[in-house]
Structure formats: C-alpha cells, structure tokens
Amino acid sequence: MVRPYRGVMTTKISGLWLPLITPFKDGAVDFQSYERLIEHYIGMGVDGLFPLGTTGESPALDEAEIDEVVERTVAVAAGRVPVFVGVGGNATHKVEKTLRRLERFAFEGIVSVCPYYNRPSQDGLIAHFRRIAAATDRDVAIYNIPYRTAVNLSNDSLLELAQVPNIVGVKDSSGSVAQSLELLQRRPKDFAVLTGEDALYFTMMANGADGGILAASHLMTERFTQARDCFADNDLAGARAAWAPLAAFVPLLFAEANPMPIKYLLWRQGLIASAECRLPLTKISDGLAQRLDSFFLERAAA
C-alpha cells in the first residue's frame, strides 16, 4: 500500500523534547491555547514536540480529538522541529489500527509506551514493539515507565529491539538509576537515550544521555535549554549552574498528579486560558498552589 507520507529516517533523536499538555476549556480541547503553546516553545528553543503522551492526558481524548491534535501540531510546527506522536496501548492490534488511522499526517515518528496493566513477559514486549515498528515507516521511540505500566522493559530486551532499523531510541523512565546508567554504557552509538525522569535530567546528561523528554520544561524552559547547551559545549560547571534552581523546583511539579501543577502554572502565567484537566484528574490542592505561587514570587523578586 502506498502511504501518503514517507518519513526520512533519522539516525539519532536528541536535545530537549517537550511532551505537550493538552489545554481544555469548558470541557473541550482549547486549540487556540494549544497552538499558542507550540509557537511559544518553538520560540524558546525546544528540539522536538511530543503530543499525546500522558502529560497530554491522551487517555482522556477521543479519536476525533486525537486526530485534530496531531493535525494541528504538524501544521503549526511546520517542519521547524520534529514531531513524535504518542501512539501506544496494551493491545497490539489496536495500536496498529491507530497507526493506520494517523498515516495521513506528516509527523516524523511515534513514542510508544510499554503495554500497561496486562503485564506481558519480556518476549511479549519484544513481539509487541516489533509488530508496531513493522506497521509504520516512521521512527519509533519506546517509552519505558514501569511505575505507570507495572512492567519493566529490561535492557537486554531494549537492546534487542534497538537492532530494528526504525526503533531509534527510548524515553527512559525506568525508575532505576543503575538500569539507566547500564543502558548508557551498553547502547549502540546510533540508539538515542532520552531521560523521561525530570529530576534526573542533570545526572543522566552528565553520564552521556542524548537529551530529555521532560514535562517540567513547560516551566523555566530557558534553564532547561541553557543546561542542554552547556552540556553540548562540555561545560559541566555551566550546566550545573543552570540546573541548580531547577533541582528544588522540579519536584514541586510532580507533588500531585501530572499535569495538574504544570497546567496551574501555565494558566497563572497566561499561556493557557484555563488550568482545567479532564476527569479523573481534577485540580491541585490549595496548599500546592500556594507553594507554586510563592516559588515564582520569590523568583520574580530575586
């Protein structure tokens, strides 16, 4: 079958990638705010966009909304940065079906999470991702996040999958520093490791990671890009200085369910029209709101 888009294979994904939130207003996706966010973060220097991750509340979106999010992301990005769309699930044939539905959009790749809840074995995980890679001509980045999925893709399994030509990297949120550092030592040179553990961004970059896919970089983006640039210049002291204020701030953004704190601060800064999330997510507590407000007031006064 002739597909309407043939992506150019990339050998490496790297840098600072943003897993975009999905703004809502009065129950509907707020595409005006969404497009404004894309322009804002491209202007801030992010290296890539990742719509429809868990930060984007993808489980709460219906098919028509998903299609429009993809369409608008691709249109607004307009080739200025690559777009990897979140396409995953715990039924392999349904992921393949979604890939076929999204074929008409010209995005560069997908980020696909390990199957959740049904807890497949390692051979099941390998077979799952091989099928997904075979179902698309786009690049595939695997997302390993055991604390959400209840299954951990081992380094041995991931490195076997790294031999598949269009499986180009991993969003590594294994939750184990030892596992992550071992992966950095063993991975092929053309296989990208981007951390998804926001609080470990400095640690992972200092040990040779290619970048990060970081929800926290919605805020204080200039600090994240500064740290990225310092690492690219082998300026460890500069990267440490850029990271220093983030070390205390990042944990606040995950003190309650992501992306509720991030949306609150984006709303407070006027980047989105509402801090609204979709059930089962609600809103942050008054106590956390006060802590976040205090942090930014202190920063403004500094």
C-alpha positions in Angstrom: 0.0 0.0 0.0 1.3 3.5 -0.9 1.3 5.7 2.1 0.8 9.5 1.8 3.9 10.2 3.8 7.3 8.6 3.8 9.4 9.8 6.7 13.1 10.3 6.3 14.8 8.0 8.7 16.7 9.9 11.4 19.7 8.2 13.0 19.5 10.0 16.3 17.0 12.0 18.3 18.5 14.3 20.8 18.1 17.5 22.8 15.2 18.9 24.8 11.8 17.5 23.8 8.5 18.8 25.2 5.7 16.3 26.0 2.9 18.9 25.3 0.0 19.3 27.7 -3.5 19.4 26.1 -5.3 22.6 27.2 -9.1 22.3 27.9 -11.7 25.0 28.3 -15.3 24.3 29.3 -14.8 20.6 28.6 -13.4 20.9 25.1 -9.8 21.0 23.8 -8.7 24.6 23.7 -6.9 24.6 20.3 -6.2 28.4 20.5 -4.2 27.9 23.6 -2.6 24.8 22.2 -1.3 26.5 19.1 -0.1 29.4 21.2 1.9 26.9 23.3 3.5 25.3 20.2 4.7 28.7 18.9 5.9 29.7 22.4 8.0 26.6 22.9 9.5 26.5 19.4 10.5 30.1 20.1 12.1 29.1 23.4 14.3 26.6 21.5 12.9 23.1 22.3 14.3 20.5 19.9 11.1 18.4 19.4 7.5 18.1 20.3 5.7 15.0 21.8 1.9 15.4 21.7 -0.5 12.8 23.2 1.7 11.5 26.0 0.3 11.0 29.5 1.3 14.7 30.1 -1.2 15.4 27.3 -3.9 13.4 29.0 -4.2 11.2 25.9 -6.3 8.5 27.7 -9.0 11.2 28.2 -9.2 12.2 24.5 -11.5 10.6 21.9 -10.4 9.7 18.4 -11.6 12.9 16.7 -9.7 15.0 19.3 -6.6 12.9 18.9 -6.7 13.3 15.1 -7.1 17.1 15.4 -4.3 17.4 18.0 -2.0 15.6 15.5 -3.1 17.7 12.6 -2.7 21.0 14.4 0.7 20.1 15.9 2.1 19.2 12.5 0.6 22.3 10.9 1.9 24.7 13.5 5.3 23.1 13.8 5.6 23.3 10.0 8.8 21.3 9.9 10.7 23.7 12.3 11.1 20.9 14.8 10.3 17.2 14.6 7.0 15.8 16.0 6.8 12.4 17.6 3.2 11.4 18.4 2.2 9.3 21.4 0.8 6.1 19.9 0.7 3.2 22.4 -1.6 0.8 24.2 -1.9 -2.6 25.7 -3.5 -4.3 22.7 -1.0 -4.6 19.9 -3.6 -4.8 17.1 -5.3 -1.6 18.4 -2.0 0.3 18.3 -1.6 -0.9 14.7 -5.1 0.3 13.9 -4.3 3.7 15.3 -1.1 4.0 13.3 -3.1 3.3 10.1 -5.6 6.0 11.1 -2.9 8.6 11.6 -0.9 7.7 8.5 -2.2 10.7 6.6 -0.4 13.2 8.9 3.2 14.1 8.2 4.8 13.6 11.6 8.3 12.1 11.9 7.8 9.4 14.5 6.0 8.0 17.4 6.6 7.4 21.1 5.1 4.1 22.2 4.6 3.2 25.8 5.1 -0.3 27.1 1.8 -2.2 27.4 0.2 -1.4 30.7 -2.0 -3.4 33.1 -1.8 -6.8 31.4 2.0 -7.1 32.3 3.4 -9.0 29.4 6.6 -11.0 29.7 9.8 -9.8 28.0 9.1 -11.9 24.9 5.7 -10.4 24.7 7.1 -6.9 24.9 9.6 -7.6 22.2 6.9 -9.1 19.9 4.7 -6.1 20.6 7.3 -3.5 19.6 8.4 -5.5 16.6 4.9 -5.5 15.3 4.5 -1.8 15.9 7.8 -1.0 14.1 6.7 -3.2 11.2 3.4 -1.3 11.0 4.9 2.1 10.3 7.6 3.6 8.2 8.2 6.3 10.8 10.8 6.3 13.5 9.8 4.6 16.8 10.9 5.6 20.3 10.0 3.2 23.1 8.7 4.6 26.4 9.7 2.5 29.4 7.9 3.7 32.6 7.3 0.8 35.0 5.7 2.8 37.7 2.8 3.6 35.3 2.7 0.3 33.4 3.6 -2.3 36.0 6.1 -3.8 33.6 9.8 -3.0 33.1 11.4 -3.5 29.7 14.8 -4.9 30.5 18.0 -3.5 29.0 18.6 -6.9 27.3 15.1 -6.7 25.6 15.5 -3.0 24.7 18.9 -3.6 23.1 17.5 -6.5 21.1 14.8 -4.1 19.9 17.4 -1.4 19.1 18.5 -3.7 16.2 15.2 -3.0 14.4 16.0 -0.2 11.9 13.2 2.2 12.7 13.4 1.8 16.5 15.7 4.7 17.1 15.6 5.4 20.8 13.9 5.3 24.2 12.3 7.6 26.6 13.8 6.1 29.7 11.8 6.4 32.9 12.8 3.1 34.3 13.0 4.5 37.8 16.3 2.8 38.4 19.5 4.8 38.1 21.5 1.6 37.9 19.4 0.4 35.0 19.6 3.7 33.2 23.4 4.0 33.6 23.9 0.5 32.4 21.8 1.3 29.3 24.0 4.3 28.5 27.1 2.1 28.7 25.7 -0.7 26.5 23.5 1.0 23.9 24.6 1.2 20.2 26.0 4.5 19.2 23.1 5.3 16.9 20.4 4.5 19.5 19.2 7.5 21.4 18.6 7.5 25.2 16.5 10.4 26.4 15.5 10.6 30.0 11.9 10.9 31.0 12.8 11.4 34.7 12.7 15.1 35.0 14.6 15.2 38.3 17.4 13.1 36.9 18.0 15.3 33.8 21.3 16.7 35.0 22.5 13.3 36.3 21.6 11.5 33.0 23.1 14.2 30.8 26.3 14.2 32.8 26.6 10.5 32.1 26.1 10.7 28.4 22.3 10.8 27.7 21.3 12.3 24.4 18.6 14.6 26.0 15.3 14.5 27.8 11.6 14.4 27.2 10.6 16.5 30.1 7.2 17.7 31.2 8.8 20.1 33.7 10.4 22.0 30.8 7.0 23.7 30.2 8.2 26.0 33.0 11.6 27.7 33.4 12.2 26.5 29.9 15.2 28.8 29.5 17.0 27.0 32.3 16.5 23.6 30.6 17.7 24.9 27.3 20.7 26.6 29.0 21.6 23.3 30.7 21.3 21.5 27.3 23.5 24.0 25.6 26.1 23.8 28.3 26.3 20.0 28.0 26.6 20.3 24.3 29.7 22.6 24.9 31.1 20.2 27.6 30.6 23.0 30.1 29.7 20.9 33.2 30.0 23.9 35.6 27.7 26.0 33.4 25.2 23.1 33.2 25.3 22.7 37.0 24.6 26.4 37.5 21.7 26.3 35.1 20.3 23.2 36.8 20.7 24.5 40.4 17.3 26.3 40.7 15.5 23.5 38.8 16.6 20.9 41.4 14.2 22.3 44.0 11.5 23.3 41.5 11.0 20.2 39.5 9.8 18.0 42.5 7.1 20.6 43.1 5.6 20.0 39.6 5.1 16.3 40.5 4.0 16.7 44.1 0.5 16.0 42.8 -0.7 14.2 39.6 0.9 15.4 36.4 0.0 17.6 34.5 -2.2 19.4 37.1 0.6 21.5 38.6 2.0 22.4 35.2 -1.4 23.4 33.9 -1.9 25.6 37.0 1.3 27.5 36.4 0.8 27.8 32.7 -2.6 29.3 33.5 -1.2 31.6 36.1 1.3 32.9 33.5 -1.4 33.4 30.9 -0.1 30.8 28.4 -3.3 28.9 28.6 -6.9 30.1 29.2 -7.7 27.5 31.9 -6.0 25.1 34.2 -8.7 22.6 33.5 -8.0 18.9 33.3 -10.3 16.0 32.4 -11.6 13.5 34.9 -10.4 11.5 36.6 -7.8 14.4 37.0 -9.2 17.4 38.8 -7.0 20.3 40.1 -4.2 20.8 42.5 -4.7 21.5 46.2 -4.8 25.0 47.6 -1.6 24.1 49.6 0.4 23.2 46.5 -1.0 26.3 44.6 0.4 28.5 47.4 3.8 26.8 47.3 4.0 27.2 43.5 2.9 30.8 43.7 5.5 31.5 46.4 8.2 30.0 44.3 7.5 32.2 41.4 7.1 35.3 43.5 10.5 34.7 45.1 12.0 34.1 41.7 10.5 37.3 40.3 11.9 39.2 43.3 15.4 37.7 43.0 
